[in-house]
Amino acid sequence: MTAFLEIENLSAAIKGTPDRLLRSVSLHVNSGEVCGLVGESGAGKSMIGKAVLGILPSAVEIVEGQVRLDGEDLLAMPQRERRRLIGATAALIPQDPLTALNPSRRIGPQITDRLVDILGWTKHDARTRAAELLDEVHIENPQRVLASYPHELSGGMRQRVLIASAFAANPKLVIADEPTTALDVTVQKQILRLIREMQERHGTAMLFVTHDLGVVSKICQRLVVLFAGMVVEKAGVSDFYANPAHAYSKALLSATPKFTEPFTSLTPVDQTVISAVSEQVEAADREWRHAH
């Protein structure tokens, strides 16, 4: 398979300091594939997605590495050209639909603006496409929803709107940043099924960011395990669940609740494992500072 997204040796740091937040990250996502990016909160998962999309916080800068979309090196491009390429080929499904949607604007323009402003569609064609997408994500009465404000919709409907918006321009890459975190368990299952359905229908490459290994098993073919901004393991999903290679990966898997064993105690990640992988991170930082 051909890699649509390629990240090589990517490091990001707080501006003016040697403190790295991403540590020589390398990963790829093949065309038509869903790759999971997993780790604890604060591991740097969302930051990788933001680095790809060019929306890192102003206090953070990329200090080395390459990010390629369909063979084009984003970091070597002028900003305007980079934004045009990202806008035409990539999209984001954000974590919290209530904060991602503008509360003062109706749903319709929030879907159609990208089609009109970036891709040059007419407003009529863009609105027609928006209605088709809302129907595609199983929203009844799309015209009513297009005329609604975000607060008039349920959490599940708002997330469906964001999924529709992400697929509006037929992107070749979608970054899903923990898209089910703000939803209850029943709606989570529906949204996961919908994301998978849309991804398969459109043949989109997807980087699926999550801390939930149970979700990874349902939607991803491969996964990358992250700790403190450093990749500790890459594996196919079936191989990972059968035999994780890294001690930290094994600890994460052991800590995942097993619904087939409802009365067993939860197993926290052992502190000795955290200490050992933290030492790996510190050693990598020392080596990096020495080289730079």
C-alpha positions, 0 to 999 in steps of 0.5 A, spaced: 500 500 500 502 507 498 503 511 504 499 518 504 501 521 510 508 520 512 512 523 518 519 522 519 523 524 525 519 529 527 520 533 533 517 539 536 519 544 542 517 550 546 519 556 543 526 558 546 527 552 550 530 545 548 524 542 551 521 537 546 514 535 546 515 531 540 521 526 540 523 524 533 516 521 531 516 517 525 509 514 522 505 513 516 498 512 514 497 508 508 491 510 503 485 507 505 487 505 512 485 507 519 492 507 523 490 508 531 495 513 535 494 511 542 497 513 549 495 516 556 493 523 556 499 528 555 503 523 551 502 528 545 497 524 540 493 530 539 499 535 538 502 530 532 495 531 528 496 539 529 503 538 527 500 535 520 494 540 519 499 546 521 495 548 527 500 547 533 499 552 538 503 559 537 508 557 543 510 550 540 515 550 533 517 544 529 525 543 530 526 538 525 523 532 521 518 532 515 511 531 514 509 529 507 502 528 504 502 524 498 509 525 497 509 533 498 513 535 504 509 540 508 514 543 512 518 545 506 512 549 502 511 556 503 505 557 508 500 559 503 501 553 499 501 549 505 495 551 507 492 550 500 494 543 500 492 541 507 485 545 506 484 541 499 486 534 502 486 533 509 480 534 514 479 534 522 474 531 526 475 534 533 474 532 540 468 536 542 463 538 538 460 543 542 466 547 542 468 546 535 462 549 532 461 556 532 455 557 537 453 564 533 452 561 526 447 556 523 450 549 521 449 550 514 455 555 513 459 551 518 459 546 513 459 550 506 464 555 508 470 550 506 467 548 500 466 555 497 472 559 500 477 553 499 475 549 493 471 555 490 464 551 489 458 556 488 454 557 495 448 553 492 452 547 490 455 547 497 449 547 500 446 541 496 452 537 498 452 539 505 444 536 505 447 530 502 452 529 507 447 530 513 443 524 509 449 520 509 451 521 516 444 518 518 441 525 520 433 526 518 431 532 515 437 535 513 434 542 511 432 543 518 439 541 521 442 546 516 438 552 519 439 550 526 444 552 531 449 548 535 445 548 541 439 546 538 442 539 536 444 533 541 451 531 542 450 525 537 447 530 532 453 535 533 458 530 532 455 527 526 455 534 523 462 534 524 463 528 521 459 530 515 463 537 515 470 533 515 468 529 509 465 534 505 471 536 500 472 528 499 479 529 503 484 523 502 486 524 509 482 525 516 485 526 523 480 524 528 482 527 534 478 522 540 471 523 536 467 519 541 470 522 548 465 527 549 459 522 548 455 517 552 457 509 551 451 508 547 452 514 542 460 512 542 458 505 538 454 509 533 459 514 532 464 509 531 460 505 526 459 511 522 466 513 522 468 507 519 462 507 514 464 513 512 472 512 511 470 505 507 465 509 503 470 514 501 476 510 501 480 515 506 486 514 510 485 516 517 489 517 523 485 515 529 487 519 535 485 515 542 487 513 549 482 507 548 485 501 546 478 498 546 476 503 540 482 501 536 480 494 536 474 496 533 476 501 527 484 500 526 488 496 522 495 498 525 497 502 531 502 506 534 503 507 541 506 514 544 509 515 551 511 522 552 512 524 545 516 518 543 514 512 539 515 506 543 511 501 539 508 500 532 504 494 530 498 491 526 492 491 531 491 483 531 499 482 532 499 487 538 493 484 542 496 477 541 503 479 543 505 487 544 512 488 544 514 493 549 513 493 556 509 499 556 504 497 551 503 490 555 502 495 561 497 499 557 493 493 554 493 490 561 490 496 564 484 496 559 477 494 562 475 487 560 467 487 559 467 479 559 470 479 566 466 484 570 468 483 577 475 483 576 479 489 579 482 494 574 490 494 573 494 500 573 500 501 569 506 499 574 510 505 576 516 501 575 514 500 567 513 508 567 520 509 570 523 505 565 520 508 559 521 515 562 529 513 562 528 511 555 525 518 554 531 522 558 536 518 554 533 520 547 533 527 549 540 527 552 542 524 545 538 529 541 541 535 545 548 532 544 547 532 536 544 539 536 
